[in-house]
């Protein structure tokens, strides 16, 4: 996995991810959503070392959504 890909995705998709998740969960959860997005990019940088998913943007959004739903 190329480290530049994570940087590119963070710059170009993290804002969109926050926006999408805010529409799903509401503005009152913005702090949790922002933390989930950041955690997801850290997780991606570690787990994508061996193999990158076919649709990285979808993977990131789904993983961040799941992170918000964690108790």
RALINVEN-V353186 format. One record per run of one state. SS is the DSSP state (2 for helix, 1 for strand, 0 for the rest). FROM is the first residue (numbers start at 1). TO is the last residue. If there is no record, write none. Layout:
<<SS & FROM & TO> <SS & FROM & TO>>
This chain:
<<0 & 1 & 2> <2 & 3 & 25> <0 & 26 & 26> <2 & 27 & 47> <0 & 48 & 55> <2 & 56 & 69> <0 & 70 & 71>>
